[in-house]
Structures are given as C-alpha cells and as structure tokens.
Amino acid sequence: MLTWIIVILLILWLLGYFGPNLYSGIPRTGNVLHILLVIVVILIILRVLGIG
C-alpha cells in the first residue's frame, strides 16, 4: 500500500514538474511540487526503515 502511495505521488510530482513544459493546459503549481517531493522522500525513508 505504501509503495502505491509513493508511486502515485512521484508520478504527480513528475507531471507537475514537466507537464507545463510539455503541455500548456497543465497549470504551474509552484510549492505544491516541493511538498509532494518531500512527502515521497519521507515515505521512502519510512519504507526503508521498515516502519510503513
């Protein structure tokens, strides 16, 4: 379950980061991208430590 959350957040981050450059219909989201990336990193650390 935690793996799927990590994958989904990572895909959303990549879409938000590269999306506006590839397709102008995707809005620029600013700091939300960095928050998603921090959440993904925290979840990966929890996964590696075996907590999640």
Summary of the structure (lengths in Angstrom):
residues: 52
radius of gyration: 12.5
end to end distance: 9.0
largest distance: 40.1
contacts: 111
relative contact order: 0.19
helix: 77%
strand: 0%
